[in-house]
């Protein structure tokens, strides 16, 4: 499976929207791969491990999402708008 293609178009859109201002690799990877392959967080971690050699466990994603909710939610909403 060629993941470069998965990142090309969504990665450009991610940058064009302005999400790259966050300078947050986890946010970028989760956004791109959850759009390209909309699965559960568990399936996303399995996919990333298998095809992108990114080894995150579900706990890391849940902790990250808690941080995102508490610290970056408003900025993400502003960029999205």
ABEGO torsion letter per residue (X at the ends): XBAAAAAAAAAAAAAAAGAAAAGBAAAAAAAAAAAABBBBAAAAAAAAAAAAGBBBBAAAAAAAAAAAAAAAAAAAAAAAX
